[in-house]
């Protein structure tokens, strides 16, 4: 039983690290599917899909960075800010999707 608990903890930490390090890509791809999302929507998405509760500080710092880079645009929607992809963000996602196989190969090589 100890081995499976250890395995679970290692997998969980790897998943959390991967999500945190890839949050910009996750946000862009989700915005491509959903068209607009708030920071809270993204936190809920991560919790529902990966069973990980991301801090609002972590999520909003990535959202602000993506906005500064011109990949997303924030807009006020009643009491919250929602974000949508810009043309530059859409082009970035297309490039990332083309590079998917190379990225997958790199990860396989790492392991």
Rosetta constraint file for C-alpha pairs under 8 A:
AtomPair CA 1 CA 5 HARMONIC 6.37 0.50
AtomPair CA 2 CA 6 HARMONIC 6.11 0.50
AtomPair CA 3 CA 7 HARMONIC 6.02 0.50
AtomPair CA 4 CA 8 HARMONIC 5.99 0.50
AtomPair CA 5 CA 9 HARMONIC 6.18 0.50
AtomPair CA 6 CA 10 HARMONIC 6.18 0.50
AtomPair CA 7 CA 11 HARMONIC 6.12 0.50
AtomPair CA 8 CA 12 HARMONIC 5.97 0.50
AtomPair CA 9 CA 13 HARMONIC 6.13 0.50
AtomPair CA 10 CA 14 HARMONIC 6.17 0.50
AtomPair CA 11 CA 15 HARMONIC 6.07 0.50
AtomPair CA 12 CA 16 HARMONIC 6.19 0.50
AtomPair CA 13 CA 17 HARMONIC 6.08 0.50
AtomPair CA 14 CA 18 HARMONIC 6.02 0.50
AtomPair CA 15 CA 19 HARMONIC 6.11 0.50
AtomPair CA 16 CA 20 HARMONIC 6.10 0.50
AtomPair CA 16 CA 52 HARMONIC 7.10 0.50
AtomPair CA 17 CA 21 HARMONIC 6.01 0.50
AtomPair CA 18 CA 22 HARMONIC 5.93 0.50
AtomPair CA 19 CA 23 HARMONIC 5.58 0.50
AtomPair CA 19 CA 26 HARMONIC 7.82 0.50
AtomPair CA 22 CA 26 HARMONIC 6.26 0.50
AtomPair CA 23 CA 27 HARMONIC 6.02 0.50
AtomPair CA 23 CA 59 HARMONIC 7.72 0.50
AtomPair CA 23 CA 62 HARMONIC 7.16 0.50
AtomPair CA 24 CA 28 HARMONIC 6.26 0.50
AtomPair CA 24 CA 62 HARMONIC 6.22 0.50
AtomPair CA 24 CA 63 HARMONIC 7.65 0.50
AtomPair CA 24 CA 66 HARMONIC 7.17 0.50
AtomPair CA 25 CA 29 HARMONIC 6.09 0.50
AtomPair CA 25 CA 93 HARMONIC 7.83 0.50
AtomPair CA 26 CA 30 HARMONIC 6.02 0.50
AtomPair CA 27 CA 31 HARMONIC 6.05 0.50
AtomPair CA 27 CA 42 HARMONIC 7.23 0.50
AtomPair CA 27 CA 63 HARMONIC 7.92 0.50
AtomPair CA 28 CA 32 HARMONIC 6.22 0.50
AtomPair CA 28 CA 72 HARMONIC 7.91 0.50
AtomPair CA 28 CA 85 HARMONIC 7.01 0.50
AtomPair CA 28 CA 89 HARMONIC 6.97 0.50
AtomPair CA 28 CA 90 HARMONIC 7.99 0.50
AtomPair CA 28 CA 93 HARMONIC 6.84 0.50
AtomPair CA 29 CA 33 HARMONIC 6.53 0.50
AtomPair CA 29 CA 93 HARMONIC 6.80 0.50
AtomPair CA 30 CA 34 HARMONIC 5.93 0.50
AtomPair CA 30 CA 35 HARMONIC 7.83 0.50
AtomPair CA 31 CA 35 HARMONIC 4.89 0.50
AtomPair CA 31 CA 36 HARMONIC 5.83 0.50
AtomPair CA 31 CA 37 HARMONIC 6.60 0.50
AtomPair CA 31 CA 83 HARMONIC 7.72 0.50
AtomPair CA 31 CA 84 HARMONIC 6.08 0.50
AtomPair CA 31 CA 85 HARMONIC 6.20 0.50
AtomPair CA 32 CA 85 HARMONIC 6.81 0.50
AtomPair CA 32 CA 90 HARMONIC 7.32 0.50
AtomPair CA 35 CA 84 HARMONIC 5.76 0.50
AtomPair CA 35 CA 85 HARMONIC 7.12 0.50
AtomPair CA 36 CA 82 HARMONIC 6.05 0.50
AtomPair CA 36 CA 83 HARMONIC 5.29 0.50
AtomPair CA 36 CA 84 HARMONIC 4.75 0.50
AtomPair CA 36 CA 85 HARMONIC 7.82 0.50
AtomPair CA 37 CA 41 HARMONIC 5.67 0.50
AtomPair CA 37 CA 42 HARMONIC 6.72 0.50
AtomPair CA 37 CA 82 HARMONIC 5.17 0.50
AtomPair CA 37 CA 83 HARMONIC 5.40 0.50
AtomPair CA 37 CA 84 HARMONIC 6.92 0.50
AtomPair CA 38 CA 42 HARMONIC 6.45 0.50
AtomPair CA 38 CA 80 HARMONIC 7.18 0.50
AtomPair CA 38 CA 81 HARMONIC 5.96 0.50
AtomPair CA 38 CA 82 HARMONIC 4.26 0.50
AtomPair CA 38 CA 83 HARMONIC 6.01 0.50
AtomPair CA 39 CA 43 HARMONIC 6.34 0.50
AtomPair CA 39 CA 56 HARMONIC 7.30 0.50
AtomPair CA 39 CA 59 HARMONIC 6.47 0.50
AtomPair CA 39 CA 60 HARMONIC 6.27 0.50
AtomPair CA 39 CA 63 HARMONIC 7.53 0.50
AtomPair CA 39 CA 81 HARMONIC 7.81 0.50
AtomPair CA 39 CA 82 HARMONIC 7.32 0.50
AtomPair CA 40 CA 44 HARMONIC 6.17 0.50
AtomPair CA 40 CA 56 HARMONIC 7.53 0.50
AtomPair CA 41 CA 45 HARMONIC 6.08 0.50
AtomPair CA 42 CA 46 HARMONIC 6.26 0.50
AtomPair CA 42 CA 59 HARMONIC 7.69 0.50
AtomPair CA 43 CA 47 HARMONIC 6.27 0.50
AtomPair CA 43 CA 53 HARMONIC 6.71 0.50
AtomPair CA 43 CA 54 HARMONIC 5.81 0.50
AtomPair CA 43 CA 55 HARMONIC 7.59 0.50
AtomPair CA 43 CA 56 HARMONIC 7.28 0.50
AtomPair CA 43 CA 59 HARMONIC 7.20 0.50
AtomPair CA 44 CA 48 HARMONIC 6.03 0.50
AtomPair CA 44 CA 53 HARMONIC 7.80 0.50
AtomPair CA 45 CA 49 HARMONIC 5.93 0.50
AtomPair CA 46 CA 50 HARMONIC 5.41 0.50
AtomPair CA 46 CA 51 HARMONIC 6.62 0.50
AtomPair CA 46 CA 52 HARMONIC 5.95 0.50
AtomPair CA 46 CA 53 HARMONIC 6.75 0.50
AtomPair CA 46 CA 54 HARMONIC 7.14 0.50
AtomPair CA 47 CA 51 HARMONIC 4.37 0.50
AtomPair CA 47 CA 52 HARMONIC 4.65 0.50
AtomPair CA 47 CA 53 HARMONIC 5.15 0.50
AtomPair CA 47 CA 54 HARMONIC 7.46 0.50
AtomPair CA 48 CA 52 HARMONIC 7.77 0.50
AtomPair CA 54 CA 58 HARMONIC 6.85 0.50
AtomPair CA 54 CA 59 HARMONIC 6.94 0.50
AtomPair CA 55 CA 59 HARMONIC 6.48 0.50
AtomPair CA 56 CA 60 HARMONIC 5.90 0.50
AtomPair CA 57 CA 61 HARMONIC 6.00 0.50
AtomPair CA 58 CA 62 HARMONIC 6.57 0.50
AtomPair CA 59 CA 63 HARMONIC 6.27 0.50
AtomPair CA 60 CA 64 HARMONIC 6.01 0.50
AtomPair CA 61 CA 65 HARMONIC 6.15 0.50
AtomPair CA 62 CA 66 HARMONIC 6.13 0.50
AtomPair CA 63 CA 67 HARMONIC 6.15 0.50
AtomPair CA 63 CA 72 HARMONIC 7.88 0.50
AtomPair CA 64 CA 68 HARMONIC 6.12 0.50
AtomPair CA 65 CA 69 HARMONIC 6.23 0.50
AtomPair CA 66 CA 70 HARMONIC 6.35 0.50
AtomPair CA 66 CA 71 HARMONIC 5.36 0.50
AtomPair CA 66 CA 72 HARMONIC 5.86 0.50
AtomPair CA 67 CA 71 HARMONIC 5.78 0.50
AtomPair CA 67 CA 72 HARMONIC 4.88 0.50
AtomPair CA 67 CA 73 HARMONIC 5.67 0.50
AtomPair CA 67 CA 74 HARMONIC 7.12 0.50
AtomPair CA 70 CA 86 HARMONIC 6.97 0.50
AtomPair CA 70 CA 88 HARMONIC 6.68 0.50
AtomPair CA 70 CA 89 HARMONIC 7.19 0.50
AtomPair CA 71 CA 85 HARMONIC 6.13 0.50
AtomPair CA 71 CA 86 HARMONIC 5.43 0.50
AtomPair CA 71 CA 87 HARMONIC 7.40 0.50
AtomPair CA 71 CA 88 HARMONIC 5.37 0.50
AtomPair CA 71 CA 89 HARMONIC 3.91 0.50
AtomPair CA 71 CA 90 HARMONIC 7.63 0.50
AtomPair CA 71 CA 92 HARMONIC 7.81 0.50
AtomPair CA 72 CA 83 HARMONIC 6.27 0.50
AtomPair CA 72 CA 84 HARMONIC 5.41 0.50
AtomPair CA 72 CA 85 HARMONIC 4.40 0.50
AtomPair CA 72 CA 86 HARMONIC 5.10 0.50
AtomPair CA 72 CA 89 HARMONIC 6.13 0.50
AtomPair CA 73 CA 83 HARMONIC 5.39 0.50
AtomPair CA 73 CA 84 HARMONIC 5.44 0.50
AtomPair CA 73 CA 85 HARMONIC 6.37 0.50
AtomPair CA 73 CA 86 HARMONIC 6.37 0.50
AtomPair CA 74 CA 81 HARMONIC 6.06 0.50
AtomPair CA 74 CA 82 HARMONIC 5.55 0.50
AtomPair CA 74 CA 83 HARMONIC 4.37 0.50
AtomPair CA 74 CA 84 HARMONIC 6.68 0.50
AtomPair CA 75 CA 81 HARMONIC 5.36 0.50
AtomPair CA 75 CA 82 HARMONIC 5.39 0.50
AtomPair CA 75 CA 83 HARMONIC 6.22 0.50
AtomPair CA 76 CA 80 HARMONIC 5.84 0.50
AtomPair CA 76 CA 81 HARMONIC 4.45 0.50
AtomPair CA 76 CA 82 HARMONIC 6.29 0.50
AtomPair CA 77 CA 81 HARMONIC 5.70 0.50
AtomPair CA 77 CA 82 HARMONIC 6.34 0.50
AtomPair CA 85 CA 89 HARMONIC 5.36 0.50
AtomPair CA 85 CA 90 HARMONIC 6.25 0.50
AtomPair CA 86 CA 90 HARMONIC 6.25 0.50
AtomPair CA 87 CA 91 HARMONIC 6.26 0.50
AtomPair CA 88 CA 92 HARMONIC 6.16 0.50
AtomPair CA 89 CA 93 HARMONIC 6.32 0.50
AtomPair CA 90 CA 94 HARMONIC 6.42 0.50
AtomPair CA 91 CA 95 HARMONIC 6.38 0.50
AtomPair CA 92 CA 96 HARMONIC 6.25 0.50
AtomPair CA 93 CA 97 HARMONIC 6.12 0.50
AtomPair CA 94 CA 98 HARMONIC 6.34 0.50
AtomPair CA 95 CA 99 HARMONIC 6.32 0.50
AtomPair CA 96 CA 100 HARMONIC 6.13 0.50
AtomPair CA 99 CA 103 HARMONIC 6.19 0.50
AtomPair CA 100 CA 104 HARMONIC 6.05 0.50
AtomPair CA 101 CA 105 HARMONIC 6.09 0.50
AtomPair CA 102 CA 106 HARMONIC 6.18 0.50
AtomPair CA 103 CA 107 HARMONIC 6.33 0.50
AtomPair CA 104 CA 108 HARMONIC 6.23 0.50
AtomPair CA 105 CA 109 HARMONIC 6.14 0.50
AtomPair CA 106 CA 110 HARMONIC 6.28 0.50
AtomPair CA 107 CA 111 HARMONIC 6.47 0.50
